[in-house]
Amino acid sequence: MDLLRLSAVSIAYGARQALRHVSLDVPAGALVALVGPNGSGKSSLLHAIAGTVTPQAGTIHLGGIALTTLTATARARLVASVPQSARLAEGFSVAEVVMMGRTPHIDPWRGSRHHDAAIVAEAMRAAGIEPLADRWVGQLSGGEQQRVLIARALAQQPRVLLLDEATAHLDVHHQISVLGLVRILAHQGRVVLAALHDLNLAALYADHLVLLAHGTVLASGPPAQVLTAALIEQAFGVSVIIATHPFHGTPLVMLRDR
Amino acid sequence: MRLALRRGIGRHVATPAPVWPVVLLGSVLMTGAAGIAVLVGSVMIPPAAIGALFWRAVAGGGHDPWPATYATILFDIRLPRVALMILTGAALASSGAAYQGLFRNPLADPYLIGAAAGAGLGAVFSAMLRLSMPALPLAAVPFGAFFGAALTVAAVYALGRVGGATPVSTLLLAGVALSALLSAATIYLLLRQARQASYILAFLLGGYAGGGWEAPSVVAPFVVIGFVVLYHCRRELNVLSFDDHQAQQLGVDVGRARLRIIIAATLMTGAAVAFSGLVGFIGLIVPHMARLLIGADHRRLLPLAALGGAASLVLADTLARSVVAPEELPLGVITAVAGVPFFLWMLRRARSAAFF
């Protein structure tokens, strides 16, 4: 099983310190959710793993591979990202967008092969968008577009899948269907790290939570250990009541008026 | 039409549409346009004569019932001119498609980022150098155009750079500003050579009045190499038309890919401008029409833009030399008359649609 290991990763944007010496192990096979207030460093952490931001200090390893030393192409064969609400350029069909996930694998002199098409078809099937293959991405609903982006990430055949608020703009129906899919993908043996805003969704779907505040890891563990009134007050500055989900037994976070 | 082009024949629906139907369509358009261009002109050559002349050129010998001038007109005037128009149209349209995808701007074309203005100054400068130094080969003109275009694009890139990144908006603004300056310099250079007034006008309005195979054979390698590089970058162009972060997460070295695409497109623009002057609208409108027809996937868009650009310019040039025959209209006048209404229609449509 893969293990994604961050050791003392620090990121600063000018004078603003976004991450301070964050060390974190993310094992494969579990859906790990990153939670925390705005500006706590969730996105920066995901960008550091994806390679779109270079950390000032620290190392990121996947198994024995130091991700920070890889080229963009080599890294994209290992790590795929699903952005919050990606700008999906007009004029591409769903199948064409999902095929872009093969970009790091395809030799431009030879072009795509049958086996690339098979991987694209399989990715679309896994994301439940096979019937949309010939539609233009611009005509799809937000939930469908998000599934296209997940399929594109799956077509990369990554060992690490990152999701940055991938459900933030979706209605509850689509949030649940996307997170259910993501959890299946994690349980199939991938490293999956998802930044989530909604604490209750995180409690319901994630196997493991990482609570970030001010660029450091405040708590890490199963939902019941992380979602406590004390930790949430410390991280978000709001007082909450924690109940137990009557059906699933997971923690349920209820806000209190000040 | 669009569905048939997308699906191809017998294609499993869950894969991207194949490239070959688009190449077939483009080739038919281009061959048709070239056929018309060879037949039509101030002297109309009957199709039978053309067939016979080609046959004689391949098989040799035979009796010749046609006026002797037909062979000269066909092989020394029309065919090289058609060849040059094919190369120029393909270069302008495919570099336009690449610039539009790269800058995520439907109005980006060789003119907007300053490449054409730089190429124009470079071409005029080296053409004038050849007047005083006749030993200089003709290839100096496209080289001059390429260096002019490359220097301009580099300057635009440097000027448009803000804090380590190069946002598209500043890039385009820098391109427009620098273009104005360079066009002024070109006109000044041209005015100093007042004897060449007809050449000035021909260049500024676009058009080609020379003859023979020298110009097309000098331009061909630039266009072919440029297109091969662009097509090699087709997948990078696809992901770059989303955003830089997504492109990088899909394994594209954004800075390098962008540089490679800009150099290839600039090379093609330089070659096109060097002998055909400033022909507007082909690089803007042909890629748009291609995108409306088959979508934005550069695997298919680049070949269709190239072949469609070739067909369009060949037709425009045929019109230019036959409307007021035996006089010629400047080529740029034809492309502007055909292009501006389309451009305005596109602008009005752009209010409702996001991209086109």
Interface residues (C-beta under 8 A of the other chain):
Chain A: A50 G51 T52 T71 A72 T73 A74 R75 A76 R77 V79 A80 S81 P83 A86 R87 L88 A89 E90 G91 F92 S93 A95 E96 M99 M100 G101 T103 P104 I106 P108 W109 S112 A117 V120 A121 M124 E130 A133 D134 W136 G138 R152 Q156
Chain B: R6 R7 H12 V13 A14 T15 P16 A17 R104 H232 C233 R234 R235 E236 N238 V239 S241 F242 D243 H245 Q246 Q248 Q249 L250 G251 V252 D253 V254 R291 G295 A296 D297 A353 A354 F355 F356
